[in-house]
């Protein structure tokens, strides 16, 4: 099946910044109409976003209303004139979204992480003149992200952009997805013509961080924002914590577009990133110490000495070399890792002493 798209030469709106906003999920015609009217009154929104197929982590959770919701979006556009965007994850989604006249499509992080799925979508979009945005994959894999974009380009999709929504981390963090701004900025550097937006809603996972993340994104040169807006986030069927009301959205957008970032704004966002990195460091150190304890058990069973100078010298040389490439002082890395090593040795010695005491008792 092939869907013929009649909108020859459809182009992504090039407002700077480009603002895409709307609910995480299309929940009802009334919800969509309410949001569309508010966004239209704002005057700075180019597309209303709403997911109709929701890839949920947990089975039996709300997964969207599908084609029925596309009909709602079509009717809301007819009534308000607000163009709409939605996510597609496979070939069928593409055909359905185009059938109902979607003005812009995006490919989500889970789908981008699967090259087979992206290729299927690219084939379905051949000869179609609708802009497509590609969210970053779940992992900070720049080649995978660029690969998805290039699959669409090779299929003849002329209007391709990208959306930075942060990256999944195993440990806890103040953010739902850690920003790792440098990955998106490298994508932009590699592709200067590419429009790259940031999605502070999915980075934050918490409405409290939307404004500071939006400010940071625009200060770093991102071309726009994708923000989740719901008339009543508390009763949202998906991602309730990260959605904001239309009034909150208006306040944030008017504030960040009408004044420069202050030092306090930038400091607040940077400190939140530091908090997230500190949690990652503690998580990494905890796991490192747990592995060192397992090594101590093996040493004890095999009669090997706790201190292994050759092995430690190799470790130190490697981390000093990596640190140097990343701009870290040799003395700093050396002192840091010697401290980590001392703590590891103390833990291993404590384990050995505990075993000896038990043997005496036995």
Backbone torsions as a table, in degrees:
resi	resn	phi	psi	omega
1	UNK	NA	137.4	177.5
2	UNK	-131.3	133.4	179.8
3	UNK	-97.7	119.6	177.9
4	UNK	-84.3	125.7	-179.0
5	UNK	-101.3	124.1	-174.7
6	UNK	-87.7	-7.3	-175.5
7	UNK	-84.9	70.5	-177.2
8	UNK	-57.5	131.5	174.5
9	UNK	72.4	21.2	178.0
10	UNK	-57.2	130.7	-175.3
11	UNK	-121.4	144.5	174.7
12	UNK	-66.5	137.8	-179.8
13	UNK	-64.4	133.2	-170.6
14	UNK	-103.9	24.5	175.0
15	UNK	-57.4	145.9	177.3
16	UNK	-119.8	117.0	-6.7
17	UNK	-78.9	152.6	174.6
18	UNK	-78.7	125.4	-178.4
19	UNK	-114.4	124.0	173.6
20	UNK	-117.5	128.9	-175.5
21	UNK	-148.7	155.8	178.6
22	UNK	152.5	178.4	-175.1
23	UNK	-69.1	153.1	173.9
24	UNK	-55.9	-47.5	-178.6
25	UNK	-127.4	144.6	170.4
26	UNK	-76.8	114.9	-172.9
27	UNK	-107.5	-26.9	179.2
28	UNK	-168.5	159.2	175.9
29	UNK	-60.3	-37.1	-178.3
30	UNK	-66.1	-42.8	178.7
31	UNK	-60.2	-47.2	-177.7
32	UNK	-64.8	-41.4	-179.9
33	UNK	-65.5	-40.7	178.6
34	UNK	-60.2	-47.4	-179.1
35	UNK	-66.8	-44.1	-177.8
36	UNK	-59.1	-42.9	179.2
37	UNK	-63.5	-40.4	179.4
38	UNK	-66.6	-42.9	-179.8
39	UNK	-66.7	-36.0	177.9
40	UNK	-65.6	-40.5	178.1
41	UNK	-64.3	-33.2	178.7
42	UNK	-60.3	-39.1	174.0
43	UNK	81.6	-2.2	-177.4
44	UNK	-115.0	5.1	-176.5
45	UNK	-100.8	127.7	-178.4
46	UNK	-89.6	-34.4	-179.2
47	UNK	-139.9	142.3	168.6
48	UNK	-92.6	127.5	178.1
49	UNK	-96.6	147.4	172.6
50	UNK	-164.5	127.8	177.6
51	UNK	-82.1	135.3	177.2
52	UNK	-112.6	-21.1	170.4
53	UNK	-119.6	119.2	-174.1
54	UNK	-112.2	112.3	177.0
55	UNK	-75.8	95.2	-175.4
56	UNK	-89.5	145.0	178.4
57	UNK	-70.7	-38.9	-175.0
58	UNK	-99.6	128.9	177.6
59	UNK	-59.7	151.7	177.1
60	UNK	69.3	8.8	172.5
61	UNK	-88.0	171.4	-175.8
62	UNK	-62.9	122.9	-177.2
63	UNK	-117.2	19.0	175.7
64	UNK	91.3	165.5	-178.4
65	UNK	-100.4	2.3	173.7
66	UNK	61.0	-136.6	-173.5
67	UNK	-61.3	-30.3	176.8
68	UNK	-59.1	-41.1	179.2
69	UNK	-70.3	-29.3	175.6
70	UNK	-64.2	-37.2	176.3
71	UNK	-63.5	-40.5	176.8
72	UNK	-60.7	-46.3	-178.4
73	UNK	-62.2	-39.8	178.3
74	UNK	-61.9	-44.0	-179.7
75	UNK	-67.0	-38.4	178.6
76	UNK	-65.6	-38.5	177.2
77	UNK	-64.7	-40.4	178.8
78	UNK	-62.7	-36.7	-177.6
79	UNK	-79.7	-36.6	-173.1
80	UNK	-108.6	-18.9	-175.4
81	UNK	79.4	7.5	-178.2
82	UNK	-84.6	114.0	176.7
83	UNK	-60.5	149.8	-177.7
84	UNK	-124.8	151.8	179.5
85	UNK	-125.8	147.0	177.4
86	UNK	-148.3	163.6	-177.5
87	UNK	-90.1	141.1	173.6
88	UNK	-123.4	142.7	-177.0
89	UNK	-125.3	-5.3	177.7
90	UNK	-159.1	179.7	-177.3
91	UNK	-59.9	-44.7	-179.2
92	UNK	-60.0	-42.4	178.6
93	UNK	-58.5	-41.9	179.9
94	UNK	-58.8	-50.4	-177.8
95	UNK	-61.9	-41.3	-179.8
96	UNK	-66.9	-45.5	-178.7
97	UNK	-62.2	-40.9	179.4
98	UNK	-70.3	-34.9	179.2
99	UNK	-60.1	-35.2	-179.6
100	UNK	-94.2	7.8	171.2
101	UNK	81.5	30.3	178.1
102	UNK	-55.0	135.5	-177.4
103	UNK	-87.2	-20.0	-179.7
104	UNK	-156.2	142.2	177.7
105	UNK	-119.4	152.4	168.8
106	UNK	-134.3	154.4	178.7
107	UNK	-109.8	126.2	-173.6
108	UNK	-79.2	169.4	-174.3
109	UNK	-61.0	-41.5	-179.1
110	UNK	-63.8	-40.2	-179.2
111	UNK	-70.9	-42.0	179.9
112	UNK	-60.8	-28.1	179.9
113	UNK	-73.0	-6.8	-179.1
114	UNK	-118.2	99.9	-178.1
115	UNK	-58.3	-31.4	178.4
116	UNK	-62.6	-44.1	-179.9
117	UNK	-66.0	-41.1	179.6
118	UNK	-63.3	-42.0	179.1
119	UNK	-62.9	-39.3	177.2
120	UNK	-60.7	-43.6	178.9
121	UNK	-66.1	-42.2	-179.7
122	UNK	-59.4	-43.7	179.2
123	UNK	-62.8	-41.6	179.7
124	UNK	-65.1	-24.0	-176.7
125	UNK	-94.2	1.1	178.8
126	UNK	-59.7	129.0	179.3
127	UNK	79.3	5.4	-179.1
128	UNK	-100.7	134.7	-176.5
129	UNK	-107.8	66.7	176.5
130	UNK	-129.1	133.1	178.5
131	UNK	-61.8	145.3	-180.0
132	UNK	-132.0	129.6	175.9
133	UNK	-105.8	142.1	-177.2
134	UNK	-116.3	114.0	175.9
135	UNK	-74.2	155.8	178.8
136	UNK	-66.9	152.4	176.6
137	UNK	-67.4	170.9	-178.0
138	UNK	-61.4	-37.8	-179.5
139	UNK	-96.5	156.5	179.9
140	UNK	-76.9	63.1	-176.9
141	UNK	-106.7	96.3	-176.1
142	UNK	-62.7	-39.7	-179.1
143	UNK	-64.4	-37.9	178.4
144	UNK	-65.3	-41.1	178.6
145	UNK	-64.2	-50.4	178.9
146	UNK	-62.7	-36.2	179.6
147	UNK	-61.1	-42.2	178.4
148	UNK	-63.3	-43.1	178.7
149	UNK	-61.8	-43.8	-177.9
150	UNK	-69.7	-30.9	175.2
151	UNK	-60.5	-41.0	178.5
152	UNK	-68.6	-41.8	178.7
153	UNK	-61.3	-43.8	-179.9
154	UNK	-65.2	-25.2	177.5
155	UNK	-81.6	-3.8	178.3
156	UNK	96.5	10.5	175.8
157	UNK	-78.6	108.9	-172.8
158	UNK	-80.9	-31.6	-177.7
159	UNK	-103.3	89.4	179.4
160	UNK	-117.2	133.7	174.8
161	UNK	-130.1	-178.7	-178.4
162	UNK	-131.7	153.5	176.1
163	UNK	-129.4	124.2	177.7
164	UNK	-90.4	115.9	-178.7
165	UNK	-122.4	15.4	179.0
166	UNK	80.8	173.8	-170.6
167	UNK	-126.7	142.6	-177.1
168	UNK	-71.1	131.6	176.2
169	UNK	-120.7	147.8	-177.1
170	UNK	-71.5	-34.5	-174.8
171	UNK	-89.0	169.0	178.9
172	UNK	-70.6	156.8	-177.7
173	UNK	-159.7	154.8	173.2
174	UNK	-59.5	-26.9	179.7
175	UNK	-98.4	151.9	173.3
176	UNK	-67.6	-43.8	177.2
177	UNK	-131.9	130.7	-174.6
178	UNK	-72.0	135.3	-172.7
179	UNK	-60.6	-49.7	-174.2
180	UNK	44.1	58.3	-175.7
181	UNK	-51.9	-33.1	-173.9
182	UNK	-61.5	-28.4	179.5
183	UNK	-67.7	-47.1	179.1
184	UNK	-66.2	-38.1	179.1
185	UNK	-67.2	-33.2	176.1
186	UNK	-69.5	-37.7	175.2
187	UNK	-58.2	-44.6	179.1
188	UNK	-65.0	-40.6	179.8
189	UNK	-64.7	-37.3	179.2
190	UNK	-73.3	-23.7	-175.8
191	UNK	-134.8	74.0	-172.2
192	UNK	-57.5	-26.7	-178.0
193	UNK	-82.8	-9.0	-173.7
194	UNK	-78.2	130.8	173.4
195	UNK	-80.2	121.5	-177.8
196	UNK	-120.3	118.8	177.8
197	UNK	-102.6	163.8	174.0
198	UNK	-118.4	145.8	-178.2
199	UNK	-114.3	85.9	-177.0
200	UNK	-65.8	-21.7	-180.0
201	UNK	-65.4	-47.5	-178.3
202	UNK	-79.5	-25.7	174.0
203	UNK	-66.7	-46.6	-172.5
204	UNK	-77.9	-47.6	-171.0
205	UNK	68.6	8.1	-174.1
206	UNK	-151.8	122.2	-175.7
207	UNK	-58.6	-22.7	-177.8
208	UNK	-64.5	-23.7	-176.3
209	UNK	-99.2	-1.4	-174.5
210	UNK	-57.9	-46.5	-174.7
211	UNK	-67.6	-46.5	-176.6
212	UNK	-67.5	-34.2	177.9
213	UNK	-71.1	-36.9	177.0
214	UNK	-63.8	-43.3	178.1
215	UNK	-61.1	-44.6	-178.2
216	UNK	-63.2	-43.3	-178.8
217	UNK	-59.8	-47.7	-178.5
218	UNK	-68.2	-34.3	178.3
219	UNK	-67.7	-25.7	178.9
220	UNK	-86.1	-2.2	176.1
221	UNK	96.9	13.2	175.3
222	UNK	-65.1	150.7	-173.6
223	UNK	-83.7	-7.2	-179.9
224	UNK	171.9	-170.0	-173.9
225	UNK	-137.5	147.7	168.9
226	UNK	-120.2	115.2	-172.0
227	UNK	-126.3	137.9	-179.7
228	UNK	-87.9	125.6	-176.4
229	UNK	-129.1	128.0	-176.3
230	UNK	-133.8	141.0	-179.5
231	UNK	-63.3	-27.1	178.4
232	UNK	-149.1	82.8	-174.1
233	UNK	-55.0	-29.7	-176.5
234	UNK	-61.6	-25.6	-179.3
235	UNK	-110.0	12.9	-179.9
236	UNK	-60.5	144.2	-177.7
237	UNK	-81.9	-10.7	176.4
238	UNK	-153.3	145.0	175.7
239	UNK	49.1	48.1	-176.4
240	UNK	-62.1	-38.0	-173.0
241	UNK	-67.5	-26.1	-174.4
242	UNK	-100.2	1.0	-179.7
243	UNK	-93.8	150.2	180.0
244	UNK	-121.2	160.1	179.1
245	UNK	-77.6	162.4	175.1
246	UNK	-56.6	-39.4	179.1
247	UNK	-63.8	-42.4	177.0
248	UNK	-63.5	-42.1	178.7
249	UNK	-60.3	-47.7	179.8
250	UNK	-58.9	-43.3	-179.2
251	UNK	-63.5	-44.9	-179.1
252	UNK	-65.1	-48.8	-177.0
253	UNK	-64.0	-45.6	179.4
254	UNK	-63.4	-37.0	-179.4
255	UNK	-67.7	-48.8	-174.5
256	UNK	-75.7	-23.6	179.7
257	UNK	-88.7	-19.3	-175.3
258	UNK	-102.3	-2.4	176.7
259	UNK	-149.5	154.1	179.0
260	UNK	-73.0	157.2	173.8
261	UNK	-61.9	135.1	174.5
262	UNK	-91.2	164.3	177.1
263	UNK	-59.2	-36.1	-179.5
264	UNK	-65.6	-39.7	178.8
265	UNK	-61.3	-48.2	-178.3
266	UNK	-65.8	-42.3	-179.3
267	UNK	-61.7	-40.3	-179.2
268	UNK	-61.3	-45.5	-179.3
269	UNK	-67.5	-42.9	-179.2
270	UNK	-63.7	-39.2	179.5
271	UNK	-67.5	-33.8	176.2
272	UNK	-65.3	-40.0	176.1
273	UNK	-64.1	-39.6	177.2
274	UNK	-60.8	-43.4	178.1
275	UNK	-57.7	-43.2	179.6
276	UNK	-64.9	-42.5	179.3
277	UNK	-66.3	-36.9	177.1
278	UNK	-61.7	-41.3	177.7
279	UNK	-63.1	-38.7	178.0
280	UNK	-65.3	-40.3	179.4
281	UNK	-64.1	-45.2	179.7
282	UNK	-63.6	-41.6	177.4
283	UNK	-60.1	-44.4	-179.4
284	UNK	-65.4	-42.1	179.4
285	UNK	-64.8	-40.5	179.2
286	UNK	-62.0	-43.8	179.1
287	UNK	-67.9	-36.0	178.0
288	UNK	-64.0	-42.5	179.8
289	UNK	-66.6	-35.5	178.2
290	UNK	-64.0	-40.4	178.2
291	UNK	-68.0	-38.8	177.8
292	UNK	-60.8	-35.7	177.6
293	UNK	-66.0	-39.5	177.2
294	UNK	-65.1	-38.3	177.1
295	UNK	-63.3	-39.5	178.8
296	UNK	-59.8	-39.0	178.7
297	UNK	-63.2	-41.7	179.1
298	UNK	-65.7	-42.5	178.2
299	UNK	-59.6	-42.9	-178.8
300	UNK	-63.4	-41.5	-178.8
301	UNK	-69.2	-30.7	-176.4
302	UNK	-99.6	-3.7	179.4
303	UNK	76.4	17.6	179.7
304	UNK	-80.3	150.8	178.9
305	UNK	-67.9	147.5	178.8
306	UNK	-64.7	-44.2	-179.2
307	UNK	-86.0	124.6	177.9
308	UNK	-121.7	86.4	-172.6
309	UNK	-57.5	-42.1	-177.6
310	UNK	-63.7	-44.7	178.8
311	UNK	-61.6	-43.6	-178.5
312	UNK	-65.8	-39.5	177.9
313	UNK	-61.3	-38.0	177.2
314	UNK	-65.0	-44.6	179.3
315	UNK	-59.9	-47.1	-177.3
316	UNK	-63.1	-41.9	180.0
317	UNK	-62.7	-41.0	-179.0
318	UNK	-65.4	-47.5	-176.5
319	UNK	-70.9	-33.2	176.5
320	UNK	-64.6	-41.4	178.8
321	UNK	-64.0	-44.4	179.1
322	UNK	-66.5	-41.1	178.9
323	UNK	-61.9	-40.7	179.3
324	UNK	-60.4	-42.5	179.4
325	UNK	-64.2	-26.3	-178.1
326	UNK	-98.6	10.3	174.7
327	UNK	84.7	17.8	179.7
328	UNK	-98.1	139.3	-178.3
329	UNK	-65.3	140.6	180.0
330	UNK	-58.9	-43.2	-177.4
331	UNK	-64.6	-37.2	178.7
332	UNK	-63.6	-49.0	-179.7
333	UNK	-62.6	-41.7	-179.1
334	UNK	-62.2	-47.5	180.0
335	UNK	-64.0	-42.3	-178.9
336	UNK	-61.8	-48.3	-175.4
337	UNK	-75.3	-29.1	173.7
338	UNK	-65.4	-36.1	176.7
339	UNK	-66.2	-43.1	177.3
340	UNK	-62.3	-40.8	-179.3
341	UNK	-63.6	-43.2	179.7
342	UNK	-61.0	-43.6	179.3
343	UNK	-62.8	-40.3	179.1
344	UNK	-64.2	-43.9	179.4
345	UNK	-63.9	-40.4	178.8
346	UNK	-62.7	-40.1	178.8
347	UNK	-65.8	-39.5	179.7
348	UNK	-68.7	-39.2	178.4
349	UNK	-65.7	-38.8	178.7
350	UNK	-63.1	-38.9	178.9
351	UNK	-66.9	-40.7	179.3
352	UNK	-65.6	-42.1	178.9
353	UNK	-64.0	-38.5	178.5
354	UNK	-63.1	-40.6	178.8
355	UNK	-65.6	-42.1	179.8
356	UNK	-62.4	-41.5	179.9
357	UNK	-63.4	-40.1	179.3
358	UNK	-66.4	-35.2	178.7
359	UNK	-67.4	-37.3	178.5
360	UNK	-64.6	-43.2	-179.7
361	UNK	-64.0	-40.6	-179.5
362	UNK	-66.7	NA	NA
